[in-house]
Amino acid sequence: MLEPVVYVLTALAALVVVLTRLRLGGAAGGGGRHVVPRRLLTVHLLAGILALVVWTVFLVSPDDSAPGSALVGVVALGFWWVVAGAGLLLLARWLPSKGRHAGEGASDAWAGGPWLSLLAHLGMAAGVVVFTYAYVSSAV
C-alpha cells in the first residue's frame, strides 16, 4: 500500500530539485528577502541528483541484489535528508529582515511570495519522513 506513494513522492521530489535549481539558479536569484548562497543551491542540486539516482536504483532492484541491499537504501536516505535540510535552509531567504535599513522582499515571476517554496520544501521534508518510514517498515 505504501509503495505506490513512495514512487509518486520520488517523482515529486525530483520535480522539487529541478524547479528549485531553475527558480534560484538564474541571475535574479529568485524571490525572497535574502540572497541564496550558491554553495547551498549546489548542495541541494547535487545531493538531489545523487539521492534520486541511488534511491531509484534501490527501489527498482531486487532485494537479493547488491543495488537492492540495505546499505544502498541507507545511503539514498542520507542523500534525501541532506536535500531536505538544504531545502529548509533555502527557505530562510523569506525570513523577515529587521533593522532601520531593511528592504522589502524581492518577488519573482513564479509566485507572489514564499508559498511555492514552502509547499515544495516542507513537502520534501514530509516526503523524506515517508521514505524513511517506508524503508524502516520494509514497505520498499
ChimeraX attribute file (.defattr): number of C-alpha atoms within 10 A of each C-alpha:
attribute: neighborCount
match mode: 1-to-1
recipient: residues
	/A:1	6
	/A:2	14
	/A:3	15
	/A:4	10
	/A:5	13
	/A:6	21
	/A:7	15
	/A:8	11
	/A:9	19
	/A:10	20
	/A:11	12
	/A:12	16
	/A:13	25
	/A:14	18
	/A:15	13
	/A:16	21
	/A:17	24
	/A:18	15
	/A:19	15
	/A:20	20
	/A:21	17
	/A:22	12
	/A:23	17
	/A:24	19
	/A:25	15
	/A:26	9
	/A:27	7
	/A:28	12
	/A:29	18
	/A:30	23
	/A:31	23
	/A:32	23
	/A:33	18
	/A:34	20
	/A:35	16
	/A:36	19
	/A:37	12
	/A:38	12
	/A:39	9
	/A:40	15
	/A:41	21
	/A:42	14
	/A:43	15
	/A:44	25
	/A:45	22
	/A:46	16
	/A:47	22
	/A:48	25
	/A:49	18
	/A:50	16
	/A:51	25
	/A:52	21
	/A:53	14
	/A:54	21
	/A:55	24
	/A:56	18
	/A:57	16
	/A:58	24
	/A:59	18
	/A:60	11
	/A:61	14
	/A:62	12
	/A:63	13
	/A:64	9
	/A:65	9
	/A:66	12
	/A:67	19
	/A:68	20
	/A:69	14
	/A:70	14
	/A:71	12
	/A:72	17
	/A:73	24
	/A:74	17
	/A:75	16
	/A:76	24
	/A:77	21
	/A:78	16
	/A:79	23
	/A:80	29
	/A:81	21
	/A:82	19
	/A:83	29
	/A:84	27
	/A:85	15
	/A:86	20
	/A:87	26
	/A:88	18
	/A:89	15
	/A:90	23
	/A:91	18
	/A:92	14
	/A:93	20
	/A:94	19
	/A:95	12
	/A:96	14
	/A:97	14
	/A:98	8
	/A:99	7
	/A:100	6
	/A:101	7
	/A:102	10
	/A:103	12
	/A:104	11
	/A:105	16
	/A:106	17
	/A:107	15
	/A:108	15
	/A:109	9
	/A:110	12
	/A:111	12
	/A:112	12
	/A:113	16
	/A:114	16
	/A:115	10
	/A:116	12
	/A:117	23
	/A:118	16
	/A:119	11
	/A:120	22
	/A:121	24
	/A:122	16
	/A:123	17
	/A:124	26
	/A:125	19
	/A:126	14
	/A:127	21
	/A:128	24
	/A:129	16
	/A:130	16
	/A:131	27
	/A:132	20
	/A:133	14
	/A:134	16
	/A:135	17
	/A:136	12
	/A:137	10
	/A:138	10
	/A:139	12
	/A:140	20
